[in-house]
Amino acid sequence: MTTTSILSERQKDELHKAILDYLSSSGFNQAFLALKAETENDDFTPDPKQKYAGLLEKKWTSVIRLQKKIMELETKTTQMQEELNNAPTRKPTSSVDWIPRAPERHSLVGHRSPITRVVFHPIYQVLGSASEDTTIKIWDYESGEYERTLKGHTKAVQDIAFDAKGNHLVSCSADLTIKVWDTNNDYKCIRTLYGHDHSVSSVAVIPTTDIIVSASRDKTIKLWEMSSGYCVKTLVGHLEWVRSVSPSEDGRLLVSCSNDQTARVWDVQKGETKMEFRGHEHVVECAIFLPVASYPFVWEWLEQNVKSSKDQAVPGQYIITGSRDKTIKLWDTASGQLLSTLVGHDNWVREMVIHPSGKYLVSASDDKTMKIWDLKSGRCIKTIEAHSHFVTCLSYCTTTPLVATGSVDQSLKIWQCR
């Protein structure tokens, strides 16, 4: 009766060679010759320099060591379970209310210049960071361990973004290029996109598409096919450097902001501006769409007794902008009306993200802090002294309650939410 092996052909070959090496070094010559013939390894000669030399003994001792460790951990788990069972119970806070808390869980250092962007992988426990030192670094955010450095850009890397499935990492740089890295193939750079005439400041992948969107100091926004690398559309309208561009949840709209002190919402299909938002008194650094999950909270804040219904809650109804004038503004996309202004930061507002529940807005600023705003009231409910220098970027993890921040102090911090 034949049994199917769980080993691959390569693993089987390594095992055979390791056993042959063991038999040879232990003087079991007959067994050695028999196994050599049966496994068709006639040309096998023991070689102490090969990786299979002594491999069997190493594996054997490591298995025993691991068994011992497993038994110790099982004992520890039982003890902890007993402690837990006897611990006084406390009403758990809902994950809807989890917000970042100090102190940070990890402080990661390795970049040699200010960090410009941090981004969590949508599935794996991986965090990417971009820096003015021309590199992108990949980290394990659970352990806080550094994994690898991606080199290819020749000037500051301004932004990075994963696609929805995390198969590709897209980056853009002051070297005028956009690069696509294959995350499943050792982060190999598989494509470089040329077309912008000046520093590329922002990049994103439009949901449910193969389209990369980029914003540049050349005042344009470009749409690119990731698979071919072709630029399929150029959006023109801003009068100055376009700082950031971000798609709506359904990928039909884009919001951009610029040194011209405005934000714009674009129709992706038509390639036209749908609305322009004027009201900031300085460069608008960041602009994002509010996700549909935030609408009920915002309606409460604005005291609009709008009953949530499927047809009213369409993606792209509201945008939020952050500016060098130290304020954050909430706008109605359809009318262009300014709905509210959040005042609290003492310096430029650099980036904003929305809590996965939709209940909170988190903002990062050159005042070295991260602020958490309750979207039910429009109030700042917590300020965290995050870094020793300007906080340039932040990111929310969608799979684990974590927030990451990056700073001019060259460090990257991971904050636990609870």
Residue pairs with C-beta under 8 A, 6 or more apart in sequence:
5 12
7 15
14 51
14 52
14 55
16 35
16 39
16 41
17 41
17 44
17 50
17 52
18 52
18 55
18 56
18 59
19 35
19 56
20 32
20 35
20 36
20 39
20 41
20 44
20 46
21 46
21 50
21 52
21 53
21 54
21 55
21 56
22 56
22 57
23 29
23 31
23 32
23 35
24 32
24 46
25 46
25 54
35 41
36 42
36 44
46 53
47 53
48 54
93 418
95 357
95 401
96 357
96 359
97 359
98 401
98 417
98 418
99 355
99 360
99 362
99 372
99 381
99 382
99 417
99 418
100 362
100 370
100 372
100 382
100 384
100 403
100 415
100 416
100 417
101 384
101 415
101 416
101 417
101 418
102 384
102 385
102 415
104 386
104 413
104 414
104 415
105 144
105 402
105 414
105 415
105 416
106 141
106 144
106 413
106 414
107 411
107 412
107 413
108 129
108 139
108 144
108 146
108 411
108 412
108 413
108 414
109 410
109 411
109 412
110 137
110 146
110 149
111 129
111 131
111 133
111 135
111 137
111 410
111 412
112 131
112 133
112 410
113 131
113 132
113 133
113 156
113 410
114 131
114 132
114 389
114 390
114 392
114 407
114 408
114 409
114 410
115 129
115 130
115 131
115 392
115 393
115 406
115 407
115 408
115 410
115 411
115 412
116 130
116 131
116 132
116 156
116 157
116 158
116 159
116 392
116 393
116 406
117 128
117 129
117 130
117 157
117 158
117 159
117 160
117 392
117 393
117 406
118 127
118 128
118 129
118 130
118 393
118 394
118 395
118 404
118 405
118 406
118 412
119 127
119 128
119 129
119 160
119 161
119 162
119 395
120 126
120 127
120 128
120 141
120 162
120 395
120 396
120 397
120 398
120 399
120 402
120 404
121 127
121 128
121 162
121 166
121 183
122 162
122 164
122 165
122 166
122 398
122 399
123 165
123 166
123 399
124 166
125 140
125 141
125 142
125 399
125 400
126 138
126 139
126 140
126 141
126 147
126 166
126 183
127 138
127 139
127 140
127 141
127 395
127 404
127 412
127 414
128 136
128 137
128 138
128 139
128 160
128 162
128 169
129 136
129 137
129 139
129 160
129 406
129 412
130 136
130 157
130 158
130 159
130 160
130 171
131 137
131 156
131 157
131 410
132 156
132 157
133 156
134 151
134 153
134 154
134 155
134 156
134 157
134 173
135 149
135 150
135 151
135 153
135 157
136 149
136 150
136 153
136 157
136 160
136 169
136 171
136 181
137 146
137 147
137 148
137 149
137 150
138 146
138 147
138 148
138 149
138 150
138 187
139 145
139 146
139 147
139 412
140 147
141 397
141 400
141 402
141 404
141 414
142 400
144 414
148 186
148 187
150 169
150 171
150 181
150 187
150 189
152 179
152 189
152 192
153 171
153 173
153 175
153 177
153 179
154 173
154 175
155 173
155 174
155 175
155 199
156 173
156 174
157 171
157 172
157 173
158 172
158 173
158 174
158 199
158 200
158 201
158 202
158 203
159 171
159 172
159 200
159 201
159 202
159 203
160 169
160 170
160 171
160 172
160 203
161 169
161 170
161 203
161 204
161 205
162 168
162 169
162 170
162 183
162 205
163 170
163 205
163 226
164 205
164 207
164 208
166 183
167 182
167 183
167 184
168 180
168 181
168 182
168 183
168 205
168 226
169 180
169 181
169 183
169 187
170 178
170 179
170 180
170 181
170 203
170 204
170 205
170 212
170 226
171 178
171 179
171 181
171 203
172 178
172 179
172 200
172 201
172 202
172 203
172 214
173 179
173 199
173 200
174 199
174 200
176 194
176 196
176 197
176 198
176 199
176 200
177 192
177 193
177 194
177 196
177 200
178 192
178 193
178 196
178 200
178 203
178 212
178 214
178 224
179 189
179 191
179 192
179 193
180 189
180 190
180 191
180 192
180 193
180 212
180 226
180 229
181 187
181 188
181 189
181 190
182 188
182 189
182 190
191 226
191 229
192 229
193 212
193 214
193 224
193 229
193 231
195 222
195 224
195 231
196 214
196 216
196 218
196 220
196 222
197 216
197 218
198 216
198 217
198 218
198 241
199 216
199 217
200 214
200 215
200 216
200 217
201 215
201 216
201 217
201 241
201 242
201 243
201 244
202 214
202 215
202 242
202 243
202 244
202 245
202 246
203 212
203 213
203 214
203 215
203 245
204 212
204 213
204 245
204 246
204 247
205 211
205 212
205 213
205 226
206 212
206 213
206 223
206 247
206 251
206 254
206 268
207 247
207 249
207 250
207 251
208 250
208 251
209 251
210 225
210 226
210 227
211 223
211 224
211 225
211 226
211 232
211 251
211 268
212 223
212 224
212 225
212 226
213 221
213 222
213 223
213 224
213 245
213 247
213 254
214 221
214 222
214 224
214 245
215 221
215 242
215 243
215 244
215 245
215 256
216 222
216 241
216 242
217 241
217 242
219 236
219 238
219 239
219 240
219 241
219 242
219 258
220 234
220 235
220 236
220 238
220 242
221 234
221 235
221 238
221 242
221 245
221 254
221 256
221 266
222 231
222 233
222 234
222 235
223 231
223 232
223 233
223 234
223 235
223 268
223 271
224 230
224 231
224 232
225 232
233 271
234 271
235 254
235 256
235 266
235 271
235 273
237 264
237 266
237 273
237 276
238 256
238 258
238 260
238 262
238 264
239 258
239 260
240 258
240 259
240 260
241 258
241 259
242 256
242 257
242 258
243 256
243 257
243 258
243 259
243 283
243 284
243 285
243 286
244 256
244 257
244 285
244 286
244 287
245 254
245 255
245 256
246 254
246 255
246 256
246 287
246 288
246 289
247 253
247 254
247 268
247 289
248 254
248 255
248 289
248 315
248 316
249 289
249 291
249 292
249 315
249 316
250 314
250 315
250 316
251 268
252 267
252 268
252 269
252 315
252 316
253 265
253 266
253 267
253 268
253 274
253 289
253 315
253 316
253 333
254 265
254 266
254 268
255 263
255 264
255 265
255 266
255 287
255 288
255 289
255 319
256 263
256 264
256 266
256 287
257 263
257 264
257 284
257 285
257 286
257 287
257 321
258 264
258 283
258 284
259 283
261 278
261 280
261 281
261 282
261 283
261 284
261 323
262 276
262 277
262 278
262 280
262 284
263 276
263 277
263 284
263 287
263 319
263 321
263 331
264 273
264 275
264 276
264 277
265 273
265 274
265 275
265 277
265 316
265 319
265 333
266 272
266 273
266 274
267 274
274 333
275 333
275 334
275 335
275 336
276 336
277 319
277 321
277 329
277 331
277 336
277 338
279 329
279 331
279 338
280 321
280 323
280 325
280 327
280 329
281 323
281 325
282 323
282 324
282 325
282 348
283 323
283 324
284 321
284 322
284 323
284 324
285 322
285 323
285 324
285 348
285 349
285 350
285 351
286 321
286 322
286 349
286 350
286 351
286 352
287 319
287 320
287 321
287 322
288 319
288 320
288 352
288 353
288 354
289 315
289 316
289 318
289 319
289 333
290 298
290 317
290 318
290 319
290 320
290 330
290 354
290 358
290 375
291 315
291 354
291 358
292 313
292 314
292 315
292 358
293 354
293 356
293 357
293 358
294 318
294 354
294 358
294 359
294 375
295 308
295 312
295 313
295 317
295 318
295 358
296 308
296 358
297 358
297 359
297 374
297 375
297 376
298 318
298 330
298 375
299 305
299 306
299 308
300 376
300 377
301 340
301 375
301 376
301 377
301 378
302 339
302 340
306 312
316 333
317 332
317 333
317 334
318 330
318 331
318 332
318 333
318 339
319 330
319 331
319 333
320 328
320 329
320 330
320 331
320 352
320 361
321 328
321 329
321 331
322 328
322 349
322 350
322 351
322 352
322 363
323 329
323 348
323 349
324 348
324 349
326 343
326 345
326 346
326 347
326 348
326 349
326 365
327 341
327 342
327 343
327 345
327 349
328 341
328 342
328 345
328 349
328 352
328 361
328 363
328 373
329 338
329 340
329 341
329 342
330 338
330 339
330 340
330 341
330 342
330 378
331 337
331 338
331 339
332 339
340 378
342 361
342 373
342 378
342 380
344 371
344 373
344 380
344 383
345 363
345 365
345 367
345 369
345 371
346 365
346 367
347 365
347 366
347 367
347 390
348 365
348 366
348 390
349 363
349 364
349 365
350 364
350 365
350 366
350 390
350 391
350 392
350 393
351 363
351 364
351 392
351 393
351 394
352 361
352 362
352 363
352 364
353 361
353 362
353 394
353 395
353 396
353 403
354 360
354 361
354 362
354 396
355 361
355 362
355 396
356 396
356 398
358 375
359 374
359 375
359 376
360 372
360 373
360 374
360 375
360 381
361 372
361 373
361 375
362 370
362 371
362 372
362 373
362 394
362 396
362 403
363 370
363 371
363 373
363 394
364 370
364 386
364 391
364 392
364 393
364 394
364 405
365 371
365 390
365 391
366 390
366 391
368 385
368 386
368 387
368 388
368 389
368 390
368 391
368 407
369 383
369 384
369 385
369 386
369 391
370 383
370 384
370 386
370 391
370 394
370 403
370 405
370 415
371 380
371 382
371 383
371 384
372 380
372 381
372 382
372 383
372 384
373 379
373 380
373 381
374 380
374 381
384 415
386 405
386 407
386 413
386 415
387 405
387 407
387 408
387 409
387 411
387 413
388 407
388 409
389 407
389 408
389 409
390 407
390 408
391 405
391 406
391 407
392 406
392 407
392 408
393 405
393 406
394 403
394 404
394 405
394 406
395 403
395 404
396 402
396 403
397 403
397 404
401 416
401 417
401 418
402 414
402 415
402 416
402 417
403 414
403 415
403 417
404 412
404 413
404 414
404 415
405 412
405 413
405 415
406 412
406 413
407 413
